[in-house]
Amino acid sequence: LKCLFPGTAEVSFILEEHILGADTSVELEETGHVLSIGDGIARVYGLRNVQAEEMVEFSS
């Protein structure tokens, strides 16, 4: 009678292949809240890494 379940070595090999082939890249996003917009100026709260007069891209 043949066993239908993989052995420990085979499971270990499959797991290692999946782990080594995993995509580990990350995309960092920072979000905040728009308080007001006027005259080309946006007042935004919550963007800790943005400084005054810095160009920021918004998505809608």
N, CA, C and O atoms as a Tripos MOL2 file, in Angstrom:
@<TRIPOS>MOLECULE
protein
  240   239    60     0     0
PROTEIN
NO_CHARGES

@<TRIPOS>ATOM
      1 N           0.8500   -1.1830    0.0000 N.3       1 LEU1
      2 CA          0.0000    0.0000    0.0000 C.3       1 LEU1
      3 C           0.8900    1.2380    0.0000 C.2       1 LEU1
      4 O           1.7230    1.4140    0.8890 O.2       1 LEU1
      5 N           0.7100    2.0790   -0.9870 N.am      2 LYS2
      6 CA          1.5400    3.2740   -1.1290 C.3       2 LYS2
      7 C           0.9480    4.4220   -0.3120 C.2       2 LYS2
      8 O          -0.2620    4.6450   -0.3230 O.2       2 LYS2
      9 N           1.8130    5.1430    0.3920 N.am      3 CYS3
     10 CA          1.3860    6.2780    1.2090 C.3       3 CYS3
     11 C           1.1200    7.4770    0.2920 C.2       3 CYS3
     12 O           1.9370    7.7850   -0.5770 O.2       3 CYS3
     13 N          -0.0100    8.1490    0.4800 N.am      4 LEU4
     14 CA         -0.3820    9.2890   -0.3510 C.3       4 LEU4
     15 C           0.1120   10.6180    0.2170 C.2       4 LEU4
     16 O           0.0160   11.6470   -0.4520 O.2       4 LEU4
     17 N           0.6300   10.6080    1.4190 N.am      5 PHE5
     18 CA          1.0790   11.8350    2.0660 C.3       5 PHE5
     19 C           2.5810   12.0170    1.8540 C.2       5 PHE5
     20 O           3.3380   11.0480    1.9140 O.2       5 PHE5
     21 N           3.0160   13.2590    1.6050 N.am      6 PRO6
     22 CA          4.4530   13.4950    1.4080 C.3       6 PRO6
     23 C           5.2270   13.3080    2.7060 C.2       6 PRO6
     24 O           4.6810   13.4760    3.7970 O.2       6 PRO6
     25 N           6.4940   12.9620    2.5780 N.am      7 GLY7
     26 CA          7.3480   12.7890    3.7420 C.3       7 GLY7
     27 C           7.8280   14.1320    4.2730 C.2       7 GLY7
     28 O           7.6260   15.1730    3.6490 O.2       7 GLY7
     29 N           8.4610   14.0860    5.4260 N.am      8 THR8
     30 CA          8.9580   15.2990    6.0770 C.3       8 THR8
     31 C           9.9490   16.0430    5.1990 C.2       8 THR8
     32 O           9.8870   17.2690    5.1020 O.2       8 THR8
     33 N          10.8570   15.3280    4.5630 N.am      9 ALA9
     34 CA         11.8620   15.9620    3.7090 C.3       9 ALA9
     35 C          11.2050   16.6660    2.5240 C.2       9 ALA9
     36 O          11.6120   17.7640    2.1450 O.2       9 ALA9
     37 N          10.1990   16.0360    1.9470 N.am     10 GLU10
     38 CA          9.5130   16.6370    0.7990 C.3      10 GLU10
     39 C           8.7420   17.8900    1.2140 C.2      10 GLU10
     40 O           8.7710   18.8970    0.5080 O.2      10 GLU10
     41 N           8.0630   17.8320    2.3400 N.am     11 VAL11
     42 CA          7.3340   19.0000    2.8510 C.3      11 VAL11
     43 C           8.3070   20.1310    3.1420 C.2      11 VAL11
     44 O           8.0410   21.2860    2.8100 O.2      11 VAL11
     45 N           9.4300   19.8010    3.7590 N.am     12 SER12
     46 CA         10.4490   20.7980    4.0770 C.3      12 SER12
     47 C          10.9790   21.4520    2.8030 C.2      12 SER12
     48 O          11.1580   22.6690    2.7570 O.2      12 SER12
     49 N          11.2270   20.6530    1.7760 N.am     13 PHE13
     50 CA         11.7300   21.1650    0.5020 C.3      13 PHE13
     51 C          10.7140   22.1000   -0.1500 C.2      13 PHE13
     52 O          11.0750   23.1700   -0.6390 O.2      13 PHE13
     53 N           9.4590   21.7020   -0.1560 N.am     14 ILE14
     54 CA          8.3950   22.5240   -0.7550 C.3      14 ILE14
     55 C           8.2600   23.8490   -0.0100 C.2      14 ILE14
     56 O           8.1500   24.9040   -0.6350 O.2      14 ILE14
     57 N           8.2670   23.8010    1.3150 N.am     15 LEU15
     58 CA          8.1680   25.0300    2.1120 C.3      15 LEU15
     59 C           9.3530   25.9560    1.8560 C.2      15 LEU15
     60 O           9.1850   27.1670    1.7120 O.2      15 LEU15
     61 N          10.5450   25.3820    1.8020 N.am     16 GLU16
     62 CA         11.7430   26.1880    1.5610 C.3      16 GLU16
     63 C          11.6790   26.8600    0.1880 C.2      16 GLU16
     64 O          12.0510   28.0260    0.0560 O.2      16 GLU16
     65 N          11.2130   26.1390   -0.8310 N.am     17 GLU17
     66 CA         11.0720   26.7230   -2.1650 C.3      17 GLU17
     67 C          10.0960   27.8940   -2.1520 C.2      17 GLU17
     68 O          10.3530   28.9300   -2.7650 O.2      17 GLU17
     69 N           8.9860   27.7260   -1.4600 N.am     18 HIS18
     70 CA          7.9900   28.7950   -1.3930 C.3      18 HIS18
     71 C           8.5180   30.0050   -0.6200 C.2      18 HIS18
     72 O           8.2760   31.1460   -1.0130 O.2      18 HIS18
     73 N           9.2230   29.7640    0.4530 N.am     19 ILE19
     74 CA          9.7670   30.8620    1.2650 C.3      19 ILE19
     75 C          10.8290   31.6260    0.4830 C.2      19 ILE19
     76 O          10.8190   32.8560    0.4630 O.2      19 ILE19
     77 N          11.7410   30.9070   -0.1590 N.am     20 LEU20
     78 CA         12.8080   31.5610   -0.9140 C.3      20 LEU20
     79 C          12.2740   32.2830   -2.1480 C.2      20 LEU20
     80 O          12.8740   33.2550   -2.6040 O.2      20 LEU20
     81 N          11.1610   31.8180   -2.6850 N.am     21 GLY21
     82 CA         10.5820   32.4390   -3.8730 C.3      21 GLY21
     83 C           9.5520   33.5120   -3.5610 C.2      21 GLY21
     84 O           8.9700   34.0950   -4.4760 O.2      21 GLY21
     85 N           9.3190   33.7780   -2.2790 N.am     22 ALA22
     86 CA          8.3000   34.7560   -1.8920 C.3      22 ALA22
     87 C           8.7350   36.1710   -2.2450 C.2      22 ALA22
     88 O           9.9160   36.5080   -2.1610 O.2      22 ALA22
     89 N           7.7760   36.9870   -2.6370 N.am     23 ASP23
     90 CA          8.0440   38.3940   -2.9450 C.3      23 ASP23
     91 C           8.1180   39.1610   -1.6340 C.2      23 ASP23
     92 O           7.1240   39.2790   -0.9170 O.2      23 ASP23
     93 N           9.2920   39.6770   -1.3280 N.am     24 THR24
     94 CA          9.4850   40.3830   -0.0560 C.3      24 THR24
     95 C           9.5560   41.8930   -0.2370 C.2      24 THR24
     96 O           9.8870   42.6230    0.6970 O.2      24 THR24
     97 N           9.2450   42.3570   -1.4450 N.am     25 SER25
     98 CA          9.2780   43.8030   -1.6670 C.3      25 SER25
     99 C           8.0660   44.4520   -0.9960 C.2      25 SER25
    100 O           6.9910   43.8590   -0.9050 O.2      25 SER25
    101 N           8.2650   45.6550   -0.5410 N.am     26 VAL26
    102 CA          7.1820   46.3940    0.1060 C.3      26 VAL26
    103 C           7.0440   47.7570   -0.5520 C.2      26 VAL26
    104 O           8.0060   48.3080   -1.0870 O.2      26 VAL26
    105 N           5.8580   48.2770   -0.5040 N.am     27 GLU27
    106 CA          5.5960   49.6160   -1.0100 C.3      27 GLU27
    107 C           5.0810   50.4350    0.1610 C.2      27 GLU27
    108 O           4.0100   50.1680    0.7040 O.2      27 GLU27
    109 N           5.8560   51.4250    0.5330 N.am     28 LEU28
    110 CA          5.5260   52.2420    1.6850 C.3      28 LEU28
    111 C           4.6630   53.4160    1.2660 C.2      28 LEU28
    112 O           5.0120   54.1570    0.3470 O.2      28 LEU28
    113 N           3.5420   53.5810    1.9390 N.am     29 GLU29
    114 CA          2.6680   54.7140    1.6990 C.3      29 GLU29
    115 C           2.4200   55.4190    3.0140 C.2      29 GLU29
    116 O           2.3870   54.7980    4.0760 O.2      29 GLU29
    117 N           2.2480   56.7120    2.9250 N.am     30 GLU30
    118 CA          1.9210   57.4980    4.1060 C.3      30 GLU30
    119 C           0.5990   58.1910    3.8210 C.2      30 GLU30
    120 O           0.4230   58.7740    2.7520 O.2      30 GLU30
    121 N          -0.3180   58.1340    4.7520 N.am     31 THR31
    122 CA         -1.6220   58.7460    4.5410 C.3      31 THR31
    123 C          -1.8820   59.8230    5.5740 C.2      31 THR31
    124 O          -1.3760   59.7720    6.6960 O.2      31 THR31
    125 N          -2.6750   60.7910    5.1760 N.am     32 GLY32
    126 CA         -3.0510   61.8810    6.0680 C.3      32 GLY32
    127 C          -4.4590   62.3320    5.7360 C.2      32 GLY32
    128 O          -5.1350   61.7260    4.9050 O.2      32 GLY32
    129 N          -4.8960   63.3870    6.3810 N.am     33 HIS33
    130 CA         -6.2440   63.9160    6.1870 C.3      33 HIS33
    131 C          -6.1520   65.3360    5.6480 C.2      33 HIS33
    132 O          -5.4500   66.1770    6.2090 O.2      33 HIS33
    133 N          -6.8630   65.5980    4.5580 N.am     34 VAL34
    134 CA         -6.8970   66.9400    3.9860 C.3      34 VAL34
    135 C          -7.8690   67.7690    4.8100 C.2      34 VAL34
    136 O          -9.0490   67.4360    4.9170 O.2      34 VAL34
    137 N          -7.3630   68.8560    5.3960 N.am     35 LEU35
    138 CA         -8.1950   69.7330    6.2140 C.3      35 LEU35
    139 C          -8.8670   70.8040    5.3660 C.2      35 LEU35
    140 O         -10.0380   71.1230    5.5750 O.2      35 LEU35
    141 N          -8.1260   71.3600    4.4080 N.am     36 SER36
    142 CA         -8.7040   72.3760    3.5220 C.3      36 SER36
    143 C          -7.8600   72.4960    2.2640 C.2      36 SER36
    144 O          -6.6770   72.1570    2.2510 O.2      36 SER36
    145 N          -8.4980   72.9870    1.2040 N.am     37 ILE37
    146 CA         -7.8180   73.2140   -0.0680 C.3      37 ILE37
    147 C          -8.2530   74.5800   -0.5860 C.2      37 ILE37
    148 O          -9.4400   74.9040   -0.5670 O.2      37 ILE37
    149 N          -7.2950   75.3810   -1.0490 N.am     38 GLY38
    150 CA         -7.6260   76.6760   -1.6350 C.3      38 GLY38
    151 C          -6.4000   77.3560   -2.1800 C.2      38 GLY38
    152 O          -5.3260   77.2760   -1.5830 O.2      38 GLY38
    153 N          -6.5450   78.0400   -3.3290 N.am     39 ASP39
    154 CA         -5.4520   78.7810   -3.9610 C.3      39 ASP39
    155 C          -4.2220   77.9060   -4.2120 C.2      39 ASP39
    156 O          -3.0930   78.3840   -4.1050 O.2      39 ASP39
    157 N          -4.4310   76.6330   -4.5460 N.am     40 GLY40
    158 CA         -3.3170   75.7340   -4.8280 C.3      40 GLY40
    159 C          -2.5890   75.2430   -3.5950 C.2      40 GLY40
    160 O          -1.5220   74.6370   -3.7010 O.2      40 GLY40
    161 N          -3.1510   75.4980   -2.4310 N.am     41 ILE41
    162 CA         -2.5250   75.0860   -1.1700 C.3      41 ILE41
    163 C          -3.4640   74.1280   -0.4500 C.2      41 ILE41
    164 O          -4.6620   74.3850   -0.3320 O.2      41 ILE41
    165 N          -2.9110   73.0330    0.0240 N.am     42 ALA42
    166 CA         -3.6920   72.0650    0.7990 C.3      42 ALA42
    167 C          -3.1520   72.0260    2.2210 C.2      42 ALA42
    168 O          -1.9440   71.9260    2.4350 O.2      42 ALA42
    169 N          -4.0520   72.1070    3.1840 N.am     43 ARG43
    170 CA         -3.6630   71.9250    4.5860 C.3      43 ARG43
    171 C          -3.9710   70.4730    4.9220 C.2      43 ARG43
    172 O          -5.1140   70.0230    4.8340 O.2      43 ARG43
    173 N          -2.9240   69.7550    5.3080 N.am     44 VAL44
    174 CA         -3.0450   68.3150    5.5270 C.3      44 VAL44
    175 C          -2.5250   67.9660    6.9070 C.2      44 VAL44
    176 O          -1.5170   68.5090    7.3580 O.2      44 VAL44
    177 N          -3.2220   67.0510    7.5810 N.am     45 TYR45
    178 CA         -2.8180   66.5800    8.9000 C.3      45 TYR45
    179 C          -2.4170   65.1120    8.7970 C.2      45 TYR45
    180 O          -3.0830   64.3320    8.1170 O.2      45 TYR45
    181 N          -1.3290   64.7350    9.4700 N.am     46 GLY46
    182 CA         -0.9750   63.3250    9.5940 C.3      46 GLY46
    183 C           0.1880   62.8520    8.7470 C.2      46 GLY46
    184 O           0.5540   61.6780    8.8210 O.2      46 GLY46
    185 N           0.7830   63.7200    7.9450 N.am     47 LEU47
    186 CA          1.9410   63.3230    7.1390 C.3      47 LEU47
    187 C           3.2040   63.7180    7.8850 C.2      47 LEU47
    188 O           3.6960   64.8360    7.7350 O.2      47 LEU47
    189 N           3.7230   62.8110    8.6820 N.am     48 ARG48
    190 CA          4.8640   63.1030    9.5560 C.3      48 ARG48
    191 C           6.1660   63.3570    8.8010 C.2      48 ARG48
    192 O           7.0290   64.0810    9.2980 O.2      48 ARG48
    193 N           6.3240   62.7830    7.6200 N.am     49 ASN49
    194 CA          7.5890   62.9020    6.8910 C.3      49 ASN49
    195 C           7.5670   63.9720    5.8060 C.2      49 ASN49
    196 O           8.4330   63.9800    4.9310 O.2      49 ASN49
    197 N           6.5920   64.8720    5.8490 N.am     50 VAL50
    198 CA          6.4810   65.9490    4.8710 C.3      50 VAL50
    199 C           6.7990   67.2660    5.5570 C.2      50 VAL50
    200 O           6.3640   67.5220    6.6800 O.2      50 VAL50
    201 N           7.5700   68.1020    4.8570 N.am     51 GLN51
    202 CA          7.9410   69.4010    5.4140 C.3      51 GLN51
    203 C           7.1870   70.5130    4.6940 C.2      51 GLN51
    204 O           6.6040   70.2900    3.6340 O.2      51 GLN51
    205 N           7.2010   71.7030    5.2720 N.am     52 ALA52
    206 CA          6.5440   72.8630    4.6700 C.3      52 ALA52
    207 C           7.1030   73.1170    3.2770 C.2      52 ALA52
    208 O           8.2990   72.9490    3.0410 O.2      52 ALA52
    209 N           6.2370   73.5200    2.3600 N.am     53 GLU53
    210 CA          6.5680   73.8520    0.9760 C.3      53 GLU53
    211 C           7.0460   72.6560    0.1570 C.2      53 GLU53
    212 O           7.5910   72.8420   -0.9310 O.2      53 GLU53
    213 N           6.8570   71.4490    0.6480 N.am     54 GLU54
    214 CA          7.2420   70.2490   -0.1000 C.3      54 GLU54
    215 C           6.1030   69.8550   -1.0290 C.2      54 GLU54
    216 O           4.9320   69.9420   -0.6580 O.2      54 GLU54
    217 N           6.4540   69.4180   -2.2520 N.am     55 MET55
    218 CA          5.4560   68.9820   -3.2270 C.3      55 MET55
    219 C           4.9610   67.5930   -2.8310 C.2      55 MET55
    220 O           5.7530   66.6800   -2.5960 O.2      55 MET55
    221 N           3.6370   67.4500   -2.7600 N.am     56 VAL56
    222 CA          3.0200   66.1810   -2.3670 C.3      56 VAL56
    223 C           2.0170   65.7920   -3.4450 C.2      56 VAL56
    224 O           1.2760   66.6380   -3.9450 O.2      56 VAL56
    225 N           1.9950   64.5140   -3.8000 N.am     57 GLU57
    226 CA          1.0550   64.0210   -4.8070 C.3      57 GLU57
    227 C          -0.1690   63.4480   -4.1110 C.2      57 GLU57
    228 O          -0.0490   62.6620   -3.1710 O.2      57 GLU57
    229 N          -1.3500   63.8470   -4.5770 N.am     58 PHE58
    230 CA         -2.6070   63.3750   -4.0040 C.3      58 PHE58
    231 C          -3.3020   62.4500   -4.9910 C.2      58 PHE58
    232 O          -3.1970   62.6370   -6.2030 O.2      58 PHE58
    233 N          -4.0000   61.4670   -4.4800 N.am     59 SER59
    234 CA         -4.8580   60.6320   -5.3190 C.3      59 SER59
    235 C          -6.2930   60.8150   -4.8390 C.2      59 SER59
    236 O          -6.5370   61.1180   -3.6700 O.2      59 SER59
    237 N          -7.2280   60.6300   -5.7490 N.am     60 SER60
    238 CA         -8.6310   60.8240   -5.3640 C.3      60 SER60
    239 C          -9.3980   59.5300   -5.4360 C.2      60 SER60
    240 O         -10.5940   59.5050   -5.1460 O.2      60 SER60
@<TRIPOS>BOND
     1     1     2 1
     2     2     3 1
     3     3     4 2
     4     3     5 am
     5     5     6 1
     6     6     7 1
     7     7     8 2
     8     7     9 am
     9     9    10 1
    10    10    11 1
    11    11    12 2
    12    11    13 am
    13    13    14 1
    14    14    15 1
    15    15    16 2
    16    15    17 am
    17    17    18 1
    18    18    19 1
    19    19    20 2
    20    19    21 am
    21    21    22 1
    22    22    23 1
    23    23    24 2
    24    23    25 am
    25    25    26 1
    26    26    27 1
    27    27    28 2
    28    27    29 am
    29    29    30 1
    30    30    31 1
    31    31    32 2
    32    31    33 am
    33    33    34 1
    34    34    35 1
    35    35    36 2
    36    35    37 am
    37    37    38 1
    38    38    39 1
    39    39    40 2
    40    39    41 am
    41    41    42 1
    42    42    43 1
    43    43    44 2
    44    43    45 am
    45    45    46 1
    46    46    47 1
    47    47    48 2
    48    47    49 am
    49    49    50 1
    50    50    51 1
    51    51    52 2
    52    51    53 am
    53    53    54 1
    54    54    55 1
    55    55    56 2
    56    55    57 am
    57    57    58 1
    58    58    59 1
    59    59    60 2
    60    59    61 am
    61    61    62 1
    62    62    63 1
    63    63    64 2
    64    63    65 am
    65    65    66 1
    66    66    67 1
    67    67    68 2
    68    67    69 am
    69    69    70 1
    70    70    71 1
    71    71    72 2
    72    71    73 am
    73    73    74 1
    74    74    75 1
    75    75    76 2
    76    75    77 am
    77    77    78 1
    78    78    79 1
    79    79    80 2
    80    79    81 am
    81    81    82 1
    82    82    83 1
    83    83    84 2
    84    83    85 am
    85    85    86 1
    86    86    87 1
    87    87    88 2
    88    87    89 am
    89    89    90 1
    90    90    91 1
    91    91    92 2
    92    91    93 am
    93    93    94 1
    94    94    95 1
    95    95    96 2
    96    95    97 am
    97    97    98 1
    98    98    99 1
    99    99   100 2
   100    99   101 am
   101   101   102 1
   102   102   103 1
   103   103   104 2
   104   103   105 am
   105   105   106 1
   106   106   107 1
   107   107   108 2
   108   107   109 am
   109   109   110 1
   110   110   111 1
   111   111   112 2
   112   111   113 am
   113   113   114 1
   114   114   115 1
   115   115   116 2
   116   115   117 am
   117   117   118 1
   118   118   119 1
   119   119   120 2
   120   119   121 am
   121   121   122 1
   122   122   123 1
   123   123   124 2
   124   123   125 am
   125   125   126 1
   126   126   127 1
   127   127   128 2
   128   127   129 am
   129   129   130 1
   130   130   131 1
   131   131   132 2
   132   131   133 am
   133   133   134 1
   134   134   135 1
   135   135   136 2
   136   135   137 am
   137   137   138 1
   138   138   139 1
   139   139   140 2
   140   139   141 am
   141   141   142 1
   142   142   143 1
   143   143   144 2
   144   143   145 am
   145   145   146 1
   146   146   147 1
   147   147   148 2
   148   147   149 am
   149   149   150 1
   150   150   151 1
   151   151   152 2
   152   151   153 am
   153   153   154 1
   154   154   155 1
   155   155   156 2
   156   155   157 am
   157   157   158 1
   158   158   159 1
   159   159   160 2
   160   159   161 am
   161   161   162 1
   162   162   163 1
   163   163   164 2
   164   163   165 am
   165   165   166 1
   166   166   167 1
   167   167   168 2
   168   167   169 am
   169   169   170 1
   170   170   171 1
   171   171   172 2
   172   171   173 am
   173   173   174 1
   174   174   175 1
   175   175   176 2
   176   175   177 am
   177   177   178 1
   178   178   179 1
   179   179   180 2
   180   179   181 am
   181   181   182 1
   182   182   183 1
   183   183   184 2
   184   183   185 am
   185   185   186 1
   186   186   187 1
   187   187   188 2
   188   187   189 am
   189   189   190 1
   190   190   191 1
   191   191   192 2
   192   191   193 am
   193   193   194 1
   194   194   195 1
   195   195   196 2
   196   195   197 am
   197   197   198 1
   198   198   199 1
   199   199   200 2
   200   199   201 am
   201   201   202 1
   202   202   203 1
   203   203   204 2
   204   203   205 am
   205   205   206 1
   206   206   207 1
   207   207   208 2
   208   207   209 am
   209   209   210 1
   210   210   211 1
   211   211   212 2
   212   211   213 am
   213   213   214 1
   214   214   215 1
   215   215   216 2
   216   215   217 am
   217   217   218 1
   218   218   219 1
   219   219   220 2
   220   219   221 am
   221   221   222 1
   222   222   223 1
   223   223   224 2
   224   223   225 am
   225   225   226 1
   226   226   227 1
   227   227   228 2
   228   227   229 am
   229   229   230 1
   230   230   231 1
   231   231   232 2
   232   231   233 am
   233   233   234 1
   234   234   235 1
   235   235   236 2
   236   235   237 am
   237   237   238 1
   238   238   239 1
   239   239   240 2
@<TRIPOS>SUBSTRUCTURE
     1 LEU1         2 RESIDUE 1 A LEU
     2 LYS2         6 RESIDUE 1 A LYS
     3 CYS3        10 RESIDUE 1 A CYS
     4 LEU4        14 RESIDUE 1 A LEU
     5 PHE5        18 RESIDUE 1 A PHE
     6 PRO6        22 RESIDUE 1 A PRO
     7 GLY7        26 RESIDUE 1 A GLY
     8 THR8        30 RESIDUE 1 A THR
     9 ALA9        34 RESIDUE 1 A ALA
    10 GLU10       38 RESIDUE 1 A GLU
    11 VAL11       42 RESIDUE 1 A VAL
    12 SER12       46 RESIDUE 1 A SER
    13 PHE13       50 RESIDUE 1 A PHE
    14 ILE14       54 RESIDUE 1 A ILE
    15 LEU15       58 RESIDUE 1 A LEU
    16 GLU16       62 RESIDUE 1 A GLU
    17 GLU17       66 RESIDUE 1 A GLU
    18 HIS18       70 RESIDUE 1 A HIS
    19 ILE19       74 RESIDUE 1 A ILE
    20 LEU20       78 RESIDUE 1 A LEU
    21 GLY21       82 RESIDUE 1 A GLY
    22 ALA22       86 RESIDUE 1 A ALA
    23 ASP23       90 RESIDUE 1 A ASP
    24 THR24       94 RESIDUE 1 A THR
    25 SER25       98 RESIDUE 1 A SER
    26 VAL26      102 RESIDUE 1 A VAL
    27 GLU27      106 RESIDUE 1 A GLU
    28 LEU28      110 RESIDUE 1 A LEU
    29 GLU29      114 RESIDUE 1 A GLU
    30 GLU30      118 RESIDUE 1 A GLU
    31 THR31      122 RESIDUE 1 A THR
    32 GLY32      126 RESIDUE 1 A GLY
    33 HIS33      130 RESIDUE 1 A HIS
    34 VAL34      134 RESIDUE 1 A VAL
    35 LEU35      138 RESIDUE 1 A LEU
    36 SER36      142 RESIDUE 1 A SER
    37 ILE37      146 RESIDUE 1 A ILE
    38 GLY38      150 RESIDUE 1 A GLY
    39 ASP39      154 RESIDUE 1 A ASP
    40 GLY40      158 RESIDUE 1 A GLY
    41 ILE41      162 RESIDUE 1 A ILE
    42 ALA42      166 RESIDUE 1 A ALA
    43 ARG43      170 RESIDUE 1 A ARG
    44 VAL44      174 RESIDUE 1 A VAL
    45 TYR45      178 RESIDUE 1 A TYR
    46 GLY46      182 RESIDUE 1 A GLY
    47 LEU47      186 RESIDUE 1 A LEU
    48 ARG48      190 RESIDUE 1 A ARG
    49 ASN49      194 RESIDUE 1 A ASN
    50 VAL50      198 RESIDUE 1 A VAL
    51 GLN51      202 RESIDUE 1 A GLN
    52 ALA52      206 RESIDUE 1 A ALA
    53 GLU53      210 RESIDUE 1 A GLU
    54 GLU54      214 RESIDUE 1 A GLU
    55 MET55      218 RESIDUE 1 A MET
    56 VAL56      222 RESIDUE 1 A VAL
    57 GLU57      226 RESIDUE 1 A GLU
    58 PHE58      230 RESIDUE 1 A PHE
    59 SER59      234 RESIDUE 1 A SER
    60 SER60      238 RESIDUE 1 A SER
